């Protein structure tokens, strides 16, 4: 078949035919098969049809099995299909919120599937799963130093109803026994751009917050791809504000459900997630005690107008081309730098990297300068510029944890937690 614009597909070979993941007539992709000798579209056979609420992401081919990676209601799923007898099932991971994916399966004739698994309470783990006997074996799990017991922590998956009626998934983790009385500090994290899905995973440094009574939450907002391509497209270009509205509505849900309150709630995001929390700080500053913006993309209009920056023109598909008035006006209406006004702002910690090639250091610097000039309260506003770092922050085994320690110290100080 001739090449077609916007047609994305992946081809996998199996004996005398191909399996093809394709978005042809299928925004969330579908799985078809085709004969090796005659692979044209007219001969395709539907294996997994397109579904508006399920995203097909990947395929592992075995002699007797197909292993399909899917996303259902925002969660990664592993679907095992027996080629011989036509039976199929999904792996059950036993937790409400988690992340899983097949890895390093090189043996075509093997009955074993190797996959990774992690959750907000489970360190990254690698399993071998026997697709014949349906038994799994833990091969390796990241070690956590100190006295860590996963049974001491509780993970939940909730859904906030956004202002347009859309259900937004939220992943939560906190220490078991924590009173849900509205008096717990909470860190709400979000990203919501480029179709990147923020899957629940384990971080040992997060235990420091949880053991001090914090709740950690991930808002799986539109602009990511947790719920498929539609989820992404509803949070980009002229629908970008859905990303910010979703985050605000998730924050209000956590408050209304007594997980926290505005004097205990912190918002956090980096890069395009920094744009998120920067926009939210302008829109609803009263919802948050503090904001952490890591290398934030906050001067949207100026950056997108500068076509000499290597990334700018390639990002028109994400944000729009500001040389068209419709996109210019829309960007201007949410760009964090351009919408700073005289009002009370939450306490804020803003980070930058001198050698950042994606969000140049002057974006957060000029944003902080404007905030200092216009904000009407005395809440803490810190700018921390890493003089040897780029977009990913400080590198090295320990330097990264110094950045984490600064962010945690900022929140603990705001909550007057001394130990």
ABEGO torsion letter per residue (X at the ends): XBBBBGBBBBBBBBEABBBBBBABGBAAEBBBBBBAABABAAABBBABBBBAABBBABBBBBAABBBBBBBBGGBBBBBBBBAAAGBBBBBBAGBABBBBBBBGBABAABABBBBBBBBAABBBBBBBBBAAAGBBBBABBBBBBEBBBAAABBBBBBBBBBAAGBBBBBBBBBBBGBBBAGABBBBBBBBGBGGBBBBBBBBAAAAAAAAAGBBBBBBBBBGBAAAEAAAAAAABEAAAAAAAAAAAAAAAAAAAAGABBAAABBBBBBEAAAAAAAAAAAABAAABABBBBBGBBABAAAAAABAABAAAAAAAAAAEBAABAAAAAAAAAABAAAABBBBBBBBBBBBBBAABAABBAAAAAAAAAAAAAABABABBBBBBBBAABBAAEBBEAAAAAAAAAAAAAAAAAAAGBAX
